[in-house]
Amino acid sequence: MLASLSVVLLLAGAAFFLGGSVGMLRFPDVYTRLHALTKADNLGLGLVVLGLMLQAESLAAVGKLFVIWLLLLAASATASQLVASWAQENGFAPWRG
Amino acid sequence: MAWLTGLPLAVDLVLGATLLWLAWRALSSPDLFQAVALFIAFGVILGLVWARLDAIDIALAEIPLGAGVTGALLLAALSQLQPAEVDARAAPSATEANEHQAGQPGQTAETADADEAQHKPAVFRALLAAVMGLLLFAALFSLGLVTWQLWEPSSGLTQQVNTHLPESGVEHPVTAVLLNFRGYDTLLEIAVLLLALIGVWSLATASNLGDTTPEPVLAALSRLLAPLMILVAAYLVWVGAHAPGGAFQAGSVLGAAGVLLRLSGWRLPAGAAGWPLRLVLALGVAVFAFIGLAVIGLGEPLLGYPTAWAKHAILVIELAATLSIGAILASLFIGGRP
């Protein structure tokens, strides 16, 4: 039961990563690409981490996985904000239709 | 779930193929920034390959040092190169465009002849490239074949290290080799890092150590991450006694913290950039060499710590080396004498 739930979560995470990668390659401008990328990072890794937590051997491992996710949230949010503000300062116009 | 047994092999094959592809793209990319980005990705994948080979120590060194610090150094070097490179790139493309415009309107017989003349070397070059490629492939293939046939579990020095492990003062064989059995190598490695920094410092002075306004978002992230990175570094030194970890891994995390702080706009206080910085930079080599020499007074060979206090000697050396390696890597990134 726990194992199948874990597999479902891992597959859902993988689907988010796939979607994020496709979005990063196919979306029209830097802002929409960032959007796709950070969704994959945040939700995809969150689901993968949840799936792995269910299989972790100890509470300490669960905690470490959770901290990894939190660190990635902070890093990904900061990086995307930096890239977006740089793009805006350098006159990259957002895509409109 | 029989099909799951093939999964590790599939992961390994994907990792190996990705590694080769990234290496090729990094080497063949005409855009330097792209090449550096690909090189960083290459380092991360290489770290994963080491982890798959059960060489966690090397993976822990490869990812922060090979991908992180080297990547940051390459990007810093690139930012120094940028204006010159842009000029060089703009010039030939402009002349090419002119030639194109001149060539387009009248395709006379003369230009056709010139094309023909240029065509021959092109065919010759392609042929040469094909022959070279075949030769290279043959050489690599036979090398791979030989390696494959040598692929028998050979014990190497594992047996020897394991029998002497109790005398080393630590329980992790890699740390025992690096800090005790082959301490000489590690001492010289730290000395080489210090020498590299002295080389950089003698070539340039750091240009902008003055105040800049820290980027607010980056400043917030660095406030969160820098203490965590120091904690991780301390953990890596401590855990090195019985599990993968150690001075170089911990030092690279400290160095990365320094790079992050520098990039976020924090500056070393003017008072700390003088002799305190130089003291920390030299600490690793000095402590390592001092302990290595001091044991001679106790009737031991150079760097041969007595078993009774080998653990403490290694811990002191590793702590000093970690601080020095971190400071040296961060100073290399700043790139000039403060």
Interface residues (C-beta under 8 A of the other chain):
Chain A: L71 A74 A75 T78 Q81 L82
Chain B: E215 V217 L218 A220 L221 L224 L225 L228
